[in-house]
Amino acid sequence: MEEANQSVVSEFVFRGLCDSRELQKFLFLPFSALYLMTVLGNLFIAFLIITDSHLHSPMYFLLANLSFVDFCLSSVTTPKLITDFLKDNKTISFGGCMSQILFIHFLAGDEMVLLVTMAYDRCVAICKPLHYSKIMDRQKCIWLALISWIIGFVHAISQLAMILDLSFCGPRIVDSFFCDIPEVIKLACMDTHTLRILINADSGVLAVTCFILLLISYTYILVTIHLHSKDGSSKALSTCTSHITVVVLFFGPCIFVYFWPLSITWVDKVLSVFYTVITPLLNPAIYTLRNKEIKNAVKRLISQHKNTKYNF
């Protein structure tokens, strides 16, 4: 019976963002441009931090990790979304669907923990500046980044393990543009009420824990800045504002999609686009537009390129 259940549904069909063929063709170029900017923006930041010795500090090491995660997270869903704009039959294999679920939760879990790690880094830098270099040494930074990857992987495996136990033998149309767990489990040929609770609890423990830690960290930072800084628009406050903006952009849509009791399809799709396409694009801009050290690194790179060109 188990073999029969697993062999019935070999692929799923995405309904996509909308039903209009004309609108889908129109969206092809804008989303292609957005994805290209996401890839170039995030990889450029990672490249800049790796190659510029002035940026070899804990904050930028973690930022390079975040840029790489955003690049990967966007690449899990966006290329498929773009190519499906030109297709009538938007199919994905069972294995491909499970792979999307695995990598989305792996990278999203990693990013949640990484954002907490970045908050901890800022907390130490602002609240204990004299001990910063000792507390946030190279070895600790590597371990913190590694722990974020491990937690993300464990979270993803736990989510996937619960989905793999389901039997899919009936409808196969996923009302989304990627294999999102809430939509996929609707297609199971069994009662999934208990499973929904377990899946939401699993995601909720990680998301809520990270969100509470972020709230505590940034509250402590803002209080410290208020007590010790005469100028409210200090560099520390500017940096924290960028971090807090990214946190809100990432956690807001995720919390709404997974924990809001009422499911409105078009709202869920818009929010899904936001945290899989828009947020990975905005993160590089948010962190770099007001960051003088990144701007100076870009100027040094341009100057170095010009000098090399002239030497030839």
VODO-900786 format. One record per residue: residue number from 1; residue in one letter; x, y, z of N, C-alpha, C, O in turn. Coordinates in steps of 0.2 Angstrom, whole numbers, padded with zeros to 4 digits. Layout:
<atoms>
NUM|A|X|Y|Z|X|Y|Z|X|Y|Z|X|Y|Z;
...
</atoms>
This chain:
<atoms>
1|M|0004|-0006|0000|0000|0000|0000|0004|0006|0000|0003|0011|-0003;
2|E|0010|0006|0004|0014|0012|0004|0017|0013|-0003|0018|0019|-0005;
3|E|0019|0008|-0006|0022|0009|-0013|0017|0012|-0018|0019|0016|-0022;
4|A|0011|0010|-0017|0006|0012|-0022|0005|0020|-0020|0004|0023|-0025;
5|N|0004|0022|-0014|0003|0029|-0012|0009|0033|-0015|0007|0038|-0018;
6|Q|0015|0031|-0015|0021|0035|-0017|0021|0035|-0024|0024|0040|-0027;
7|S|0019|0030|-0028|0019|0030|-0035|0014|0034|-0039|0014|0035|-0045;
8|V|0008|0035|-0035|0002|0039|-0038|0004|0046|-0040|0003|0047|-0046;
9|V|0007|0050|-0036|0009|0057|-0038|0016|0057|-0039|0020|0057|-0034;
10|S|0018|0058|-0045|0026|0058|-0047|0028|0066|-0048|0034|0067|-0048;
11|E|0023|0070|-0048|0024|0077|-0049|0018|0081|-0047|0013|0079|-0046;
12|F|0020|0088|-0046|0015|0093|-0044|0014|0098|-0049|0019|0099|-0053;
13|V|0009|0101|-0049|0008|0107|-0054|0007|0113|-0050|0002|0114|-0046;
14|F|0011|0118|-0052|0010|0125|-0049|0004|0129|-0052|0004|0129|-0058;
15|R|0000|0132|-0048|-0005|0137|-0051|-0001|0143|-0053|-0004|0147|-0058;
16|G|0004|0145|-0050|0008|0151|-0051|0005|0157|-0048|0001|0157|-0044;
17|L|0008|0163|-0050|0006|0169|-0047|-0001|0171|-0049|-0005|0174|-0045;
18|C|-0003|0170|-0055|-0009|0172|-0057|-0012|0168|-0063|-0008|0164|-0065;
19|D|-0018|0169|-0065|-0021|0164|-0071|-0020|0168|-0078|-0020|0164|-0083;
20|S|-0019|0174|-0078|-0018|0178|-0084|-0012|0176|-0088|-0006|0177|-0085;
21|R|-0012|0174|-0094|-0006|0172|-0098|-0003|0178|-0100|0003|0179|-0100;
22|E|-0007|0184|-0102|-0004|0190|-0104|0000|0193|-0098|0006|0196|-0099;
23|L|-0002|0193|-0092|0001|0196|-0086|0007|0192|-0084|0012|0195|-0082;
24|Q|0007|0185|-0085|0013|0181|-0084|0018|0183|-0088|0024|0183|-0086;
25|K|0017|0184|-0095|0022|0185|-0100|0025|0192|-0098|0031|0193|-0099;
26|F|0021|0197|-0096|0023|0204|-0094|0028|0203|-0088|0033|0207|-0088;
27|L|0026|0199|-0083|0030|0198|-0077|0037|0195|-0078|0041|0195|-0074;
28|F|0038|0192|-0084|0044|0188|-0085|0050|0193|-0085|0055|0191|-0081;
29|L|0050|0198|-0088|0056|0203|-0088|0057|0206|-0082|0063|0207|-0079;
30|P|0052|0209|-0078|0053|0212|-0072|0056|0207|-0067|0061|0209|-0063;
31|F|0054|0201|-0066|0056|0196|-0061|0063|0194|-0063|0067|0192|-0059;
32|S|0064|0194|-0070|0071|0192|-0072|0076|0197|-0070|0082|0196|-0068;
33|A|0074|0203|-0071|0078|0209|-0069|0080|0209|-0061|0085|0210|-0059;
34|L|0074|0208|-0057|0075|0208|-0050|0080|0202|-0048|0084|0203|-0043;
35|Y|0079|0196|-0051|0083|0191|-0049|0091|0192|-0051|0095|0191|-0047;
36|L|0092|0195|-0057|0098|0197|-0059|0102|0202|-0054|0107|0201|-0052;
37|M|0098|0207|-0052|0100|0212|-0047|0102|0208|-0040|0106|0210|-0037;
38|T|0097|0204|-0038|0098|0200|-0032|0105|0196|-0032|0109|0196|-0027;
39|V|0106|0192|-0038|0112|0188|-0038|0118|0193|-0038|0123|0192|-0035;
40|L|0118|0198|-0043|0124|0202|-0043|0125|0206|-0037|0131|0207|-0035;
41|G|0120|0209|-0034|0121|0213|-0027|0124|0209|-0022|0128|0211|-0018;
42|N|0121|0203|-0021|0123|0199|-0015|0130|0196|-0016|0134|0196|-0012;
43|L|0131|0193|-0022|0138|0191|-0024|0143|0196|-0024|0149|0195|-0022;
44|F|0141|0202|-0026|0146|0208|-0026|0148|0209|-0019|0154|0210|-0017;
45|I|0143|0210|-0014|0145|0211|-0007|0149|0206|-0004|0154|0207|-0001;
46|A|0148|0199|-0005|0152|0194|-0003|0159|0194|-0006|0164|0193|-0002;
47|F|0160|0196|-0012|0166|0197|-0015|0170|0202|-0013|0176|0202|-0011;
48|L|0167|0208|-0012|0170|0214|-0009|0173|0213|-0002|0178|0215|0000;
49|I|0169|0210|0002|0171|0208|0009|0177|0203|0009|0181|0204|0013;
50|I|0177|0198|0005|0182|0194|0005|0189|0197|0002|0194|0195|0005;
51|T|0188|0201|-0003|0194|0204|-0006|0197|0210|-0003|0203|0211|-0003;
52|D|0193|0214|0001|0195|0220|0004|0197|0219|0011|0193|0217|0015;
53|S|0204|0219|0013|0206|0218|0020|0203|0223|0025|0203|0221|0031;
54|H|0201|0229|0023|0198|0233|0027|0191|0231|0030|0189|0233|0035;
55|L|0188|0226|0027|0182|0224|0029|0182|0217|0032|0177|0213|0033;
56|H|0188|0215|0034|0189|0208|0037|0188|0209|0045|0193|0209|0049;
57|S|0182|0210|0047|0180|0211|0054|0174|0207|0055|0171|0204|0050;
58|P|0172|0205|0061|0166|0200|0062|0160|0203|0059|0156|0198|0056;
59|M|0158|0209|0059|0152|0211|0057|0151|0210|0049|0146|0208|0047;
60|Y|0157|0211|0045|0157|0210|0038|0157|0203|0036|0155|0201|0031;
61|F|0161|0199|0041|0161|0192|0039|0154|0189|0040|0152|0185|0036;
62|L|0150|0191|0045|0143|0189|0045|0139|0192|0040|0134|0188|0037;
63|L|0140|0198|0038|0136|0201|0032|0138|0197|0026|0133|0196|0021;
64|A|0144|0195|0025|0145|0191|0019|0142|0184|0019|0139|0182|0014;
65|N|0141|0181|0025|0137|0175|0025|0130|0176|0024|0127|0172|0020;
66|L|0127|0182|0026|0120|0184|0025|0119|0185|0017|0114|0183|0015;
67|S|0124|0188|0014|0123|0189|0007|0123|0183|0003|0119|0182|-0002;
68|F|0127|0178|0005|0127|0171|0002|0121|0168|0003|0118|0164|-0002;
69|V|0118|0168|0009|0112|0164|0011|0106|0167|0007|0102|0164|0004;
70|D|0106|0174|0006|0101|0177|0002|0101|0176|-0005|0096|0174|-0008;
71|F|0107|0175|-0008|0108|0173|-0015|0105|0166|-0016|0102|0165|-0021;
72|C|0107|0161|-0011|0105|0154|-0012|0097|0154|-0011|0094|0150|-0014;
73|L|0094|0158|-0006|0087|0157|-0004|0083|0160|-0010|0078|0157|-0012;
74|S|0085|0165|-0014|0082|0167|-0020|0082|0162|-0025|0078|0162|-0029;
75|S|0088|0159|-0026|0089|0154|-0031|0085|0148|-0031|0085|0144|-0036;
76|V|0083|0146|-0025|0079|0140|-0024|0072|0141|-0028|0070|0136|-0031;
77|T|0069|0147|-0028|0062|0147|-0030|0062|0152|-0037|0058|0151|-0041;
78|T|0066|0157|-0037|0065|0162|-0042|0066|0160|-0049|0062|0162|-0054;
79|P|0072|0156|-0051|0073|0154|-0057|0067|0150|-0060|0065|0150|-0066;
80|K|0064|0145|-0056|0058|0141|-0058|0052|0146|-0059|0048|0145|-0064;
81|L|0051|0151|-0055|0046|0155|-0055|0046|0159|-0062|0041|0160|-0066;
82|I|0052|0161|-0064|0053|0165|-0070|0052|0161|-0076|0048|0163|-0081;
83|T|0055|0155|-0076|0054|0150|-0082|0046|0148|-0083|0044|0147|-0088;
84|D|0043|0148|-0077|0036|0146|-0077|0031|0151|-0080|0026|0150|-0082;
85|F|0034|0157|-0080|0030|0163|-0083|0028|0161|-0090|0023|0164|-0093;
86|L|0033|0158|-0094|0032|0156|-0101|0029|0149|-0102|0029|0147|-0108;
87|K|0027|0146|-0097|0024|0139|-0098|0017|0139|-0096|0015|0142|-0092;
88|D|0014|0134|-0100|0007|0133|-0098|0006|0128|-0093|0002|0128|-0089;
89|N|0011|0123|-0093|0011|0117|-0088|0016|0118|-0084|0022|0116|-0085;
90|K|0015|0121|-0078|0020|0122|-0073|0021|0116|-0068|0019|0116|-0062;
91|T|0025|0111|-0070|0026|0105|-0066|0032|0105|-0063|0037|0109|-0064;
92|I|0032|0101|-0057|0039|0100|-0053|0038|0093|-0051|0033|0091|-0049;
93|S|0044|0089|-0051|0044|0082|-0049|0043|0082|-0042|0044|0087|-0038;
94|F|0041|0076|-0039|0040|0075|-0032|0047|0076|-0029|0047|0080|-0023;
95|G|0052|0074|-0031|0059|0075|-0028|0061|0082|-0029|0064|0085|-0024;
96|G|0059|0086|-0034|0061|0093|-0035|0057|0097|-0029|0059|0102|-0027;
97|C|0050|0095|-0028|0046|0098|-0023|0049|0097|-0016|0050|0102|-0012;
98|M|0051|0091|-0015|0054|0090|-0008|0061|0093|-0007|0062|0096|-0002;
99|S|0064|0094|-0013|0071|0098|-0012|0070|0105|-0011|0073|0108|-0007;
100|Q|0064|0108|-0014|0063|0115|-0013|0061|0116|-0005|0063|0121|-0002;
101|I|0057|0112|-0003|0055|0112|0004|0061|0112|0009|0062|0115|0014;
102|L|0066|0107|0007|0072|0106|0011|0076|0112|0011|0078|0115|0016;
103|F|0078|0115|0005|0082|0120|0005|0079|0127|0007|0083|0131|0010;
104|I|0073|0128|0006|0070|0134|0008|0070|0135|0016|0072|0140|0019;
105|H|0068|0129|0019|0068|0129|0027|0076|0129|0029|0077|0132|0035;
106|F|0080|0126|0026|0087|0126|0028|0090|0133|0028|0093|0135|0032;
107|L|0089|0136|0022|0092|0143|0021|0088|0148|0025|0091|0153|0028;
108|A|0081|0148|0026|0077|0152|0030|0079|0151|0037|0080|0156|0041;
109|G|0080|0145|0040|0082|0144|0047|0089|0147|0048|0090|0149|0053;
110|D|0093|0146|0043|0100|0148|0044|0100|0156|0044|0104|0159|0048;
111|E|0096|0159|0040|0096|0166|0040|0093|0169|0047|0095|0174|0049;
112|M|0088|0166|0050|0085|0168|0056|0091|0168|0062|0091|0173|0065;
113|V|0094|0162|0062|0100|0162|0067|0105|0167|0065|0108|0169|0070;
114|L|0107|0168|0059|0112|0172|0057|0110|0179|0059|0115|0183|0061;
115|L|0104|0181|0058|0102|0188|0060|0103|0189|0068|0104|0194|0070;
116|V|0101|0184|0072|0102|0184|0079|0110|0185|0081|0112|0188|0085;
117|T|0114|0181|0077|0121|0181|0078|0124|0188|0076|0128|0191|0080;
118|M|0121|0192|0071|0123|0198|0069|0121|0203|0075|0124|0208|0076;
119|A|0115|0202|0078|0113|0206|0083|0117|0206|0089|0119|0211|0092;
120|Y|0119|0199|0090|0124|0198|0096|0131|0202|0095|0134|0205|0099;
121|D|0133|0202|0089|0139|0205|0087|0139|0213|0088|0143|0216|0091;
122|R|0133|0216|0086|0132|0223|0087|0131|0224|0094|0133|0230|0097;
123|C|0128|0220|0098|0127|0221|0105|0134|0221|0109|0135|0225|0113;
124|V|0138|0217|0107|0145|0217|0110|0149|0223|0108|0152|0226|0112;
125|A|0148|0225|0101|0152|0230|0099|0150|0237|0102|0154|0241|0103;
126|I|0144|0238|0103|0141|0244|0106|0141|0244|0114|0143|0249|0117;
127|C|0139|0238|0117|0139|0238|0124|0145|0237|0128|0146|0238|0133;
128|K|0150|0233|0124|0156|0231|0127|0162|0232|0122|0165|0228|0120;
129|P|0163|0239|0120|0167|0240|0115|0175|0238|0116|0179|0237|0112;
130|L|0177|0239|0123|0184|0238|0125|0185|0230|0125|0191|0228|0124;
131|H|0180|0226|0125|0181|0219|0125|0179|0216|0118|0179|0209|0118;
132|Y|0177|0220|0114|0174|0217|0107|0179|0212|0104|0177|0207|0102;
133|S|0185|0215|0103|0190|0211|0099|0192|0204|0102|0193|0199|0099;
134|K|0191|0204|0109|0193|0198|0112|0187|0193|0112|0188|0187|0111;
135|I|0181|0196|0113|0175|0192|0113|0173|0189|0106|0172|0183|0105;
136|M|0173|0193|0101|0172|0191|0094|0178|0190|0090|0180|0194|0085;
137|D|0182|0185|0092|0188|0184|0088|0186|0179|0082|0180|0178|0081;
138|R|0191|0178|0078|0190|0175|0072|0187|0168|0073|0182|0166|0069;
139|Q|0190|0164|0078|0187|0157|0079|0180|0157|0081|0176|0153|0079;
140|K|0178|0162|0085|0171|0162|0088|0166|0164|0082|0161|0162|0081;
141|C|0168|0169|0077|0164|0171|0072|0163|0165|0067|0157|0164|0065;
142|I|0168|0161|0066|0167|0155|0062|0162|0150|0065|0158|0147|0062;
143|W|0163|0149|0072|0159|0144|0075|0151|0147|0075|0147|0143|0074;
144|L|0150|0153|0076|0144|0156|0076|0140|0155|0069|0135|0153|0069;
145|A|0144|0156|0064|0142|0155|0057|0140|0148|0056|0135|0146|0053;
146|L|0145|0144|0058|0144|0136|0057|0137|0134|0061|0134|0130|0059;
147|I|0136|0136|0067|0131|0135|0071|0124|0137|0068|0119|0133|0068;
148|S|0124|0142|0064|0118|0145|0061|0116|0140|0055|0111|0138|0054;
149|W|0122|0138|0052|0120|0133|0046|0118|0126|0049|0113|0123|0046;
150|I|0121|0124|0054|0119|0118|0057|0111|0118|0060|0107|0113|0059;
151|I|0110|0123|0063|0103|0124|0066|0098|0124|0060|0092|0121|0060;
152|G|0100|0128|0055|0095|0128|0049|0094|0121|0045|0089|0119|0043;
153|F|0100|0117|0045|0099|0111|0042|0095|0106|0046|0091|0102|0044;
154|V|0096|0106|0053|0092|0102|0058|0085|0104|0057|0080|0099|0057;
155|H|0083|0110|0057|0076|0113|0056|0073|0110|0049|0068|0108|0049;
156|A|0077|0110|0044|0075|0108|0037|0073|0101|0037|0068|0099|0034;
157|I|0078|0097|0040|0077|0090|0040|0071|0088|0044|0067|0083|0042;
158|S|0070|0091|0050|0064|0090|0054|0057|0091|0050|0052|0087|0051;
159|Q|0057|0097|0046|0051|0098|0042|0050|0093|0037|0045|0091|0035;
160|L|0056|0092|0033|0055|0087|0028|0053|0080|0030|0049|0076|0027;
161|A|0055|0078|0036|0054|0071|0038|0046|0070|0039|0043|0065|0038;
162|M|0043|0076|0042|0036|0075|0043|0032|0075|0036|0027|0072|0036;
163|I|0035|0079|0031|0031|0079|0025|0032|0072|0021|0027|0070|0018;
164|L|0038|0069|0022|0039|0063|0018|0034|0057|0020|0033|0052|0017;
165|D|0032|0058|0026|0027|0053|0029|0020|0053|0026|0016|0048|0027;
166|L|0019|0058|0022|0012|0059|0020|0011|0055|0013|0016|0053|0010;
167|S|0005|0053|0012|0003|0050|0006|-0001|0055|0001|-0005|0058|0003;
168|F|0002|0055|-0005|-0001|0060|-0010|-0004|0055|-0016|0000|0053|-0020;
169|C|-0010|0055|-0016|-0014|0050|-0021|-0019|0054|-0024|-0023|0050|-0028;
170|G|-0021|0060|-0023|-0026|0063|-0026|-0025|0069|-0030|-0021|0069|-0035;
171|P|-0027|0075|-0028|-0025|0082|-0032|-0018|0083|-0031|-0015|0081|-0026;
172|R|-0016|0086|-0036|-0008|0088|-0037|-0007|0095|-0038|-0001|0097|-0040;
173|I|-0012|0100|-0038|-0011|0107|-0040|-0009|0111|-0034|-0013|0111|-0029;
174|V|-0003|0113|-0034|-0001|0118|-0028|-0003|0125|-0030|-0001|0128|-0035;
175|D|-0007|0128|-0025|-0009|0135|-0027|-0004|0140|-0024|-0005|0144|-0020;
176|S|0002|0139|-0028|0007|0144|-0026|0012|0143|-0032|0011|0140|-0037;
177|F|0018|0147|-0032|0023|0146|-0037|0029|0142|-0035|0034|0142|-0038;
178|F|0029|0139|-0029|0034|0135|-0026|0031|0130|-0021|0025|0131|-0019;
179|C|0035|0125|-0019|0032|0120|-0014|0032|0123|-0007|0037|0121|-0003;
180|D|0027|0127|-0005|0027|0129|0001|0023|0124|0006|0018|0121|0003;
181|I|0025|0122|0011|0023|0117|0016|0015|0118|0017|0011|0113|0016;
182|P|0013|0124|0019|0005|0124|0020|0001|0122|0014|-0004|0120|0015;
183|E|0004|0124|0008|0000|0122|0002|0001|0115|0000|-0004|0111|-0002;
184|V|0007|0112|0001|0008|0105|-0001|0004|0100|0003|0001|0095|0001;
185|I|0004|0101|0010|0000|0097|0014|-0007|0097|0013|-0011|0092|0015;
186|K|-0010|0102|0010|-0017|0102|0008|-0019|0096|0003|-0024|0094|0003;
187|L|-0014|0094|0000|-0015|0089|-0006|-0014|0081|-0003|-0015|0077|-0007;
188|A|-0012|0081|0003|-0011|0074|0006|-0018|0070|0007|-0023|0073|0008;
189|C|-0018|0064|0006|-0024|0059|0006|-0025|0057|0013|-0026|0051|0014;
190|M|-0025|0061|0018|-0026|0059|0025|-0027|0066|0029|-0026|0071|0027;
191|D|-0029|0065|0035|-0030|0070|0039|-0024|0073|0042|-0020|0070|0045;
192|T|-0023|0080|0040|-0016|0083|0042|-0017|0088|0047|-0012|0092|0048;
193|H|-0022|0088|0051|-0023|0093|0056|-0018|0093|0062|-0015|0098|0063;
194|T|-0016|0087|0064|-0011|0086|0069|-0004|0088|0066|0000|0091|0070;
195|L|-0003|0086|0060|0003|0087|0057|0004|0095|0056|0010|0097|0057;
196|R|-0001|0098|0054|-0001|0106|0053|0002|0109|0060|0006|0113|0060;
197|I|-0001|0106|0065|0001|0109|0072|0008|0108|0073|0011|0112|0076;
198|L|0010|0102|0072|0017|0100|0073|0022|0104|0069|0027|0106|0071;
199|I|0020|0105|0062|0025|0108|0058|0025|0116|0060|0030|0119|0060;
200|N|0019|0119|0062|0019|0126|0064|0023|0127|0070|0026|0132|0072;
201|A|0022|0121|0075|0026|0122|0081|0033|0121|0080|0037|0125|0083;
202|D|0035|0117|0076|0042|0116|0074|0045|0123|0071|0051|0125|0074;
203|S|0042|0126|0066|0044|0132|0064|0043|0138|0069|0048|0142|0069;
204|G|0038|0137|0073|0037|0143|0078|0042|0143|0083|0044|0148|0085;
205|V|0044|0137|0085|0050|0137|0091|0056|0141|0088|0058|0145|0092;
206|L|0058|0139|0082|0064|0143|0079|0063|0150|0078|0067|0154|0080;
207|A|0057|0152|0075|0056|0159|0073|0054|0163|0079|0057|0168|0080;
208|V|0050|0161|0084|0049|0165|0090|0055|0165|0094|0056|0171|0097;
209|T|0059|0160|0095|0065|0161|0099|0070|0166|0096|0072|0170|0100;
210|C|0071|0165|0089|0075|0170|0086|0072|0177|0087|0076|0182|0088;
211|F|0066|0178|0086|0063|0185|0086|0063|0188|0093|0065|0194|0094;
212|I|0062|0184|0098|0063|0186|0105|0070|0188|0107|0071|0193|0110;
213|L|0075|0184|0105|0082|0186|0106|0084|0192|0102|0088|0196|0105;
214|L|0081|0193|0096|0082|0199|0092|0079|0205|0096|0082|0211|0096;
215|L|0073|0205|0098|0070|0210|0102|0074|0212|0108|0075|0218|0109;
216|I|0076|0207|0112|0080|0208|0118|0087|0212|0116|0089|0217|0119;
217|S|0090|0209|0111|0097|0212|0109|0096|0219|0107|0100|0223|0109;
218|Y|0091|0221|0102|0091|0227|0100|0088|0232|0105|0089|0238|0104;
219|T|0084|0230|0109|0081|0234|0114|0087|0236|0119|0088|0242|0121;
220|Y|0091|0231|0121|0097|0233|0125|0102|0237|0122|0105|0242|0125;
221|I|0103|0236|0115|0107|0241|0111|0105|0248|0111|0108|0253|0112;
222|L|0098|0249|0110|0095|0255|0109|0095|0259|0116|0096|0265|0116;
223|V|0094|0255|0121|0094|0258|0128|0101|0261|0129|0102|0266|0132;
224|T|0106|0256|0128|0113|0258|0129|0115|0264|0125|0119|0269|0127;
225|I|0113|0265|0118|0115|0271|0114|0111|0277|0117|0114|0282|0117;
226|H|0105|0276|0119|0102|0282|0122|0105|0285|0129|0105|0291|0130;
227|L|0108|0280|0133|0111|0282|0139|0118|0285|0138|0120|0289|0142;
228|H|0121|0282|0133|0129|0284|0132|0130|0289|0126|0136|0292|0126;
229|S|0125|0290|0122|0127|0294|0116|0123|0300|0116|0117|0300|0117;
230|K|0126|0306|0115|0123|0312|0115|0119|0314|0109|0114|0317|0108;
231|D|0122|0311|0103|0119|0311|0097|0115|0305|0095|0118|0300|0094;
232|G|0109|0306|0094|0104|0300|0092|0106|0298|0086|0104|0292|0084;
233|S|0109|0301|0081|0110|0299|0074|0117|0297|0074|0120|0298|0069;
234|S|0120|0293|0079|0126|0291|0079|0127|0285|0074|0122|0282|0071;
235|K|0134|0283|0073|0135|0278|0068|0132|0271|0071|0129|0267|0067;
236|A|0132|0270|0077|0130|0264|0080|0122|0264|0079|0120|0258|0077;
237|L|0119|0269|0080|0111|0269|0079|0110|0268|0071|0105|0265|0070;
238|S|0114|0271|0067|0113|0270|0060|0113|0263|0058|0109|0260|0054;
239|T|0119|0259|0060|0120|0252|0059|0114|0248|0062|0112|0244|0058;
240|C|0112|0249|0068|0106|0246|0071|0100|0246|0067|0096|0242|0066;
241|T|0099|0252|0064|0093|0254|0060|0093|0249|0054|0087|0247|0052;
242|S|0098|0249|0051|0099|0244|0045|0097|0237|0047|0093|0233|0044;
243|H|0100|0235|0053|0099|0228|0055|0092|0227|0057|0089|0222|0055;
244|I|0089|0231|0060|0082|0231|0062|0077|0231|0056|0072|0227|0056;
245|T|0079|0235|0051|0075|0235|0045|0075|0228|0042|0069|0225|0039;
246|V|0080|0225|0041|0081|0218|0038|0077|0213|0042|0074|0209|0039;
247|V|0078|0213|0049|0074|0209|0053|0066|0209|0052|0063|0204|0051;
248|V|0064|0215|0052|0057|0216|0050|0055|0214|0044|0049|0210|0043;
249|L|0059|0215|0038|0057|0213|0032|0057|0205|0031|0053|0202|0027;
250|F|0061|0202|0035|0062|0195|0034|0057|0191|0039|0053|0187|0036;
251|F|0056|0193|0045|0051|0190|0049|0044|0192|0048|0040|0187|0049;
252|G|0043|0198|0046|0036|0200|0045|0032|0195|0040|0027|0193|0043;
253|P|0034|0194|0034|0030|0190|0030|0030|0183|0032|0025|0180|0031;
254|C|0035|0180|0035|0036|0173|0037|0030|0172|0042|0027|0167|0042;
255|I|0030|0177|0047|0025|0176|0053|0018|0176|0050|0014|0172|0052;
256|F|0017|0181|0046|0010|0181|0043|0008|0175|0039|0002|0173|0040;
257|V|0012|0173|0035|0010|0167|0031|0009|0161|0035|0005|0157|0034;
258|Y|0014|0159|0040|0013|0153|0043|0009|0153|0050|0006|0148|0052;
259|F|0008|0159|0053|0004|0159|0059|-0002|0163|0059|-0006|0163|0064;
260|W|-0004|0166|0053|-0010|0170|0053|-0016|0165|0052|-0016|0161|0047;
261|P|-0021|0165|0056|-0026|0160|0056|-0030|0160|0049|-0033|0154|0047;
262|L|-0031|0166|0046|-0035|0166|0040|-0030|0166|0034|-0025|0170|0034;
263|S|-0032|0161|0029|-0027|0161|0023|-0031|0164|0017|-0036|0161|0015;
264|I|-0028|0169|0015|-0030|0173|0009|-0025|0172|0003|-0020|0174|0004;
265|T|-0027|0168|-0002|-0022|0165|-0007|-0018|0171|-0010|-0012|0170|-0010;
266|W|-0021|0176|-0012|-0017|0182|-0016|-0013|0185|-0011|-0007|0187|-0013;
267|V|-0015|0186|-0005|-0010|0189|0001|-0005|0184|0002|0001|0187|0002;
268|D|-0006|0178|0003|0000|0173|0004|0005|0173|-0002|0011|0173|-0001;
269|K|0002|0174|-0008|0007|0174|-0014|0011|0180|-0014|0017|0180|-0015;
270|V|0008|0186|-0012|0012|0192|-0012|0017|0192|-0007|0023|0194|-0008;
271|L|0015|0189|-0001|0020|0189|0004|0026|0184|0003|0031|0185|0005;
272|S|0024|0179|0000|0029|0174|-0002|0034|0176|-0007|0040|0175|-0007;
273|V|0031|0181|-0012|0036|0184|-0017|0040|0189|-0013|0046|0189|-0014;
274|F|0038|0192|-0008|0041|0197|-0004|0047|0194|-0001|0053|0196|-0001;
275|Y|0046|0188|0003|0052|0185|0007|0056|0180|0003|0062|0179|0005;
276|T|0054|0178|-0003|0059|0174|-0008|0062|0178|-0013|0067|0176|-0016;
277|V|0059|0184|-0015|0062|0188|-0021|0064|0195|-0019|0070|0197|-0020;
278|I|0060|0198|-0015|0061|0205|-0014|0066|0206|-0008|0071|0210|-0009;
279|T|0065|0203|-0002|0069|0203|0003|0077|0202|0002|0081|0206|0004;
280|P|0078|0196|-0002|0085|0195|-0004|0088|0201|-0008|0094|0202|-0008;
281|L|0084|0204|-0012|0086|0210|-0016|0087|0216|-0012|0092|0220|-0013;
282|L|0083|0217|-0007|0083|0223|-0003|0089|0223|0002|0092|0228|0004;
283|N|0091|0217|0005|0096|0217|0010|0103|0220|0008|0105|0224|0012;
284|P|0105|0218|0002|0112|0222|0001|0111|0229|0000|0116|0233|0003;
285|A|0105|0232|-0002|0104|0239|-0003|0104|0242|0004|0107|0247|0006;
286|I|0100|0239|0009|0099|0242|0015|0106|0242|0019|0107|0247|0023;
287|Y|0110|0237|0019|0116|0237|0022|0122|0241|0019|0126|0243|0023;
288|T|0121|0243|0013|0127|0246|0010|0125|0254|0008|0130|0257|0008;
289|L|0119|0256|0007|0118|0262|0005|0120|0268|0010|0122|0273|0008;
290|R|0119|0266|0017|0121|0271|0022|0128|0268|0026|0129|0271|0031;
291|N|0132|0264|0023|0138|0261|0026|0144|0264|0022|0145|0263|0017;
292|K|0147|0269|0026|0153|0272|0023|0159|0267|0022|0162|0268|0017;
293|E|0160|0262|0026|0165|0257|0025|0164|0253|0018|0169|0252|0015;
294|I|0158|0251|0017|0157|0248|0011|0158|0253|0005|0160|0251|0000;
295|K|0155|0259|0005|0156|0264|0000|0164|0265|-0001|0166|0265|-0007;
296|N|0168|0266|0004|0175|0267|0003|0178|0260|0000|0183|0261|-0004;
297|A|0176|0255|0001|0178|0248|-0002|0177|0248|-0009|0181|0246|-0013;
298|V|0171|0250|-0011|0169|0251|-0018|0174|0256|-0022|0176|0254|-0027;
299|K|0175|0261|-0019|0179|0266|-0022|0186|0264|-0022|0189|0265|-0028;
300|R|0189|0260|-0017|0195|0257|-0018|0196|0252|-0024|0201|0251|-0027;
301|L|0190|0248|-0024|0190|0243|-0030|0190|0246|-0036|0193|0244|-0041;
302|I|0186|0252|-0037|0186|0255|-0044|0193|0258|-0045|0195|0258|-0051;
303|S|0196|0261|-0040|0202|0265|-0041|0208|0259|-0043|0212|0261|-0047;
304|Q|0207|0254|-0039|0212|0248|-0041|0211|0246|-0048|0216|0244|-0052;
305|H|0205|0245|-0050|0203|0243|-0057|0206|0248|-0062|0209|0246|-0067;
306|K|0205|0255|-0061|0208|0260|-0065|0215|0260|-0066|0218|0260|-0071;
307|N|0219|0259|-0060|0226|0258|-0060|0229|0252|-0064|0234|0253|-0068;
308|T|0225|0247|-0063|0227|0241|-0067|0226|0242|-0074|0230|0240|-0078;
309|K|0221|0245|-0076|0219|0247|-0083|0225|0251|-0086|0227|0250|-0092;
310|Y|0227|0256|-0082|0232|0261|-0085|0239|0258|-0085|0242|0259|-0090;
311|N|0240|0253|-0081|0246|0250|-0081|0247|0245|-0087|0253|0245|-0090;
312|F|0241|0243|-0090|0242|0239|-0096|0242|0244|-0102|0242|0241|-0108;
</atoms>
